[in-house]
């Protein structure tokens, strides 16, 4: 189920990319087919390659977020490293399976590791034998082709580079399908609606809050061994040794310790209560106010901050390279939106992506560098 949700999200994103960056290629069946086929193969078929990508978001000419990702796969081994920088905050994460061992860490001084034989078949985890997944892919392809069919032909071959044929497409505002802008406008309206009605409690670190509540309530100090076992899953011996402590811990934290924060929301009517690990909190009247003060490093989580009450697609510039075997080797894309904020002001939101793909068939996934890190499970 988890894989199917990930497949759905990625395929929807893929449809949007095809709809706004390869759409004009309809008149050039060769170029459009090459792009669509290469994207599908990279996401759902190729099982050995190296990819490096960067996504940058700029608002009114100022960079507000940058995400860098490095991905290697030699199925079933794979590794994904990401670093996100937003409003002065940097977030890092690694996850991967090498030689049957899964490793995860967030760039700090600890890591989690356990045996996992499954690994990855391909980037999306697509299983060609799964009837539901096959039908989903067919539906998404037809949806993309339907949008593509209404656009003008401005897809051109622009040359070659490092053994790859390069193609380029530019879509101006007048060529953007009305369906795309209508969808964006609906999306922005939904975000604006959420901002006015949101009522939620967010935590700096939920588990740390539960530990702090327990210690404050009981006057006891929980050991680091107990915290790590609770967070990352202790073995049978750990559970047996900590059975009494676990029972007491669950008994204490089950007493509606979060009620005080929800009572604040009841008094305010709506908004966001952000709770720090020591139990103190800040209140924000809208989700946009909260996202501005506490950027997550994930653009999809922080769209409240960048999108107001309306949004249109202004321009798309896309260049991609395909090698002689029809495999995607590069993809650069710049998408420009005009967003209208809640006060009626207009802002330019620009998303820029750069993807480089190499070492098809010769990639070897390296063991993660865990120097200076402590295993916590």
N, C-alpha and C positions, 0 to 999 in steps of 0.2 A: 504493500500500500504506500509506503514511504517513497519507493522508487517511482510509482505511478504518479504521485503528486509532483515529484521533481520533474518527471517527464512532461507532465501537463504544463507546468510553469515555463520550462525551457522551450517547449514547442510554441506556446503562445508568444513568447518573446521572439522566436524565430519567425513566426508569421508577421509580426510587426516589422521586423527587419526586412523581410522579403517585400512587404507591402509598401514600405517607404523608401527602400534603397535599391530594390531590383525591379520595382514595378514598371518603370518605363521601358524595361527590356522586352515587353511583350511582343513588340514588332520585330525584335531580333531574337527569334526563338533560340538560336544557338547560344547567345550570351546568357539569356535568362535560364535556360536549361542547365548550362554549365555551373552557374552560381548556385542554383537550387540543389543540384545534384551534389556539388562539392560540400555545401553546408550540411546536407543530410548525412553524407558519408562521414564527415568529421565528427558529427554529434552522435551518430547511431551505429556506425559500422567500423570505422578505423579503430584498431586496438593497439597500435604502436606508433606514437608520435610525441613530439615535444612542442608545446605552445607557450607563448609569452604574450600577455595582453595588458593594456592600460586603458582605463576609462577615466575621463576627466569631465567634471561638471563645472561650468562657469555661469555666474549670474551677473548680468550687467558688466561683463568684461573682467570680473574678478573670479579667480579660481576658488571654488568653495569645497571641492572634493576631488580626490584622486585615488584610484584603486589600481594597484598593480598585482597581477597574478601570474604565477608560473605553474604549469601543469605538465606532468610527464606520465605516460602510460605505456606499459609493456605487459598487457593483460596476463594474469590478474593483478600484477603489481601496478600501483599508481601513487602519485604524490601531488598535492595541491598546496601551494604556499600563497597567501594573500597578505597584502599590506595596504591599509586604507588610511589616508590622511584627510581630516576634515576639521576646519576651523581651529587649527593648531593642535588637534588631538590625533594620535597615531594608534592604529590597531593592527595587530599582526596575528595570523593564525596559520597553523600547519595541520594537515591531516593526510594520512596515506597508509597503504598496506604494502609491505615489502616482505617477501618470503614468508607469507602467512601471519605476519604480526602487524596489527593496526596500531598506529601512534597518533596522538593528538596533543597539541599544546598551543597556547595563545601568545607565544613569544616571551613568556615570563621564565621563571626559574624552576618550574615544575612541568611534568608531562604525564600523560595517561597512556598506558600500553597494554594490549591484551591480544590473544590469539584470534585470528579471523581468517578463515580459509577462503572466503568468498571473493574478496577483492572487487575489481570492476571488469565487466566485459567490454565496455566502451564508455565514452564520456557521460552519456545520459543513463547508462544502465539499461538500454533498450534491449528487449528480448523479442526476437523475430517470431518465436513460437507462441507468444502471448497474443491471443486474438484481440483482446481489448486494446492493447497498445498498437497493433497493426491498423485497426480501424480508426484509432485516434490520429495516427499519422496521415492516413488517407483523407480524413476530414480536414485536417489542417492544411494539407497540400491544396485541396480543392478550394478552401476558403481563400488562401493566398492567390491562387490562379484567378479566382473570381475578381478580386480587387485589381490585380494586374491587368486584366482584360480591358479595363476602361481607360487606361493611361496611354499617353502619346509615346512615340518611340524616340528616345534621346539617349539610347545606350550605345556607346562607341568603344571600339578597341583602340587603345592608345599606345601600344608598343609591347616591348618585352623587357624583362629584367631577371637576371640570374636564372635563366632557363624557364621562366614562367611568362605566360601571356597575360598582359594587364588589360583590364576593362574599367571603364569609368561611366558613372551616371550622375547627372545633376537634376534634381527635381525642384522646381520653383513653386511658390505658393499657389499659383494658378493651376498647377498640374496635380496638386494634392487631391486625392479623391475626397469628395464630400463626406463619405462614410468615415474616413480616418479622422477628419476634424470634428465631425459630430461625436465620434467616440471619445476624443480627447476632451471636448467640452463637457460631455456627460461625466467623464472621470473627474475633471476639476470640480464640477458641481458637487459630486459625491464627497470629495475631500473637504470642500467648504462646509457641507452639511455636517460632516463628522466633527469638524472643528467647533461648530456651535453647539453640538449636543454631547460631545465626549465627556465621560465621567469615569475615570479610572485611576488606579493606584499603580505607580511604577516604583521599582526598587533599584537602588545602586547595586546591591547584591542580595538577592532574596535569601539565599542560604546563610550568608553572614548575618542577616537580620534575625533569622530564627535562632542562630547560636547566641547572639547578643541578648535576645529576649529571654532565652533559657537561663543564661548566666545572671541576668539582672533579677529574674524572678526567684531563682533558687539560691543565689549567692555562691554557686559552684562555678569552677572554671573547667571547661571542657578541654581535654587533652588534644594535641594536634593529631595524635593517632586516631582518636575517635572522629574528629572532623574529617580527616582524609578518608577514613573507611566509609563514613556516611556519604561523602560527596562522590567518591569514585568507585565504591563497591568493594567491600572487604571480602576475603575468602571465608570458607566455612569456619575456620578456626577463629577468625576475627569476630564473626557473628556470635559464636558460642561464648567467647570471652566477654563480649559487650552486650549480651542479651538483656541484662538488668538495666544497664545504662540506656539502651535503646528504648525500652519500655517506658522508663521515666521521662526520657526526652520527648517521645511522642505524646505522652500524657500531658506534659506541660504546654507544648506548642499547639495542641488541639483546642485550647481554650479561647478561640477567637481573638488572638492577640492583634489581629489587623483591624479590628472594629473601630479603633480610635481614628484611623485614617479615613475610613469610609464615612464616619460621622462628619468629618470635615466636608466631604463632598456633598453630603445631604444638606449641610448648612449653606454651602455655596451654590448648590443647584447643579453645577457641572464643573468641568475642569480636570486638571491632573494634579495629584499629590505625589511628589517625588520623595521617597524615603531613603535617607542615608543609612549606612551600616550601623551607626550609633543610635538610631531611632528618631533622630531629628528629621525635619521634613521642610520642603518648600512647596508652595502652591502656585499653579499656573492656570490662568483662566481658559486658555485654549491649547490645543495640541501644537499649534504653530509656535506659541511662546515656549512650550516645553522643548520642542525639537531644536529651537534656536539656542536654548541654554544648555541642552544636553544632547549634542549630535551623536548619533549612534555609530557613524562611520559607514552606514549602509544607506545608499541613496534611496532605495525603495522604502525604507523605514522613515525617512526624513522628508518625504515629498510634501508634507504639510508645510514645511518651511519654504519650499521653493515654488509651490503652486498655490495660487489664490483661488479665485472663483471662476476663472475661465482660462483656456489654453488652446492655441492653434499651432499647427506645424507650418513653419515658414519656408524652410529650405533643407534639402538633403544633398550632401556631396558624398559619393561613395566610390572607392577604387579598390579592386581586388585582383589578386593574381592566382592563376591556375596553372599547374605544371602539365607536362605532356601526358600524364596519367589521369588528368582531370581532378587532381587533389588541390584543395585550397592551400595556398602558401602564404598569403597575406590578405589583410582586409583593413582598410582605413575608412572611417565613416565619421562625418560631422553632421549632426542634426540640430537645427535651430528652431526653438519654439518661442512664441510670444505668450507670456503669462500675464493675466490681469489679477492684481492682488485684491484683497478684501476691501481696500479703500478706493479701488478704481485705477490705481497706478499700473503702468505697463512696464514689463521687464523682459529682457532677453535671457532665456535659459539655453545654453549651448552644451550639448553632450558630444564629446569627441572620443572615439574608440580607435585603438590600433592593435591589431592582432598579427602575430608572426607565427607560422607553423613550419616545423622542419623535422628532419631525422625520421621520416616515415620508414618504419621497418627496422630501424637501427637503434632506437632509443632503449636505454637501460635505466631503470629507476634506481637511484642511489639510496642507501640507508640515510635516514635523517641525522643531522648533526645535533646531538643531545649534550654536547659539552657544557658543563656547568649547571645542568638541570637535574632535578631529583624526581624519581618516579614516585607517584602518589597513589598507586593502586596495586 
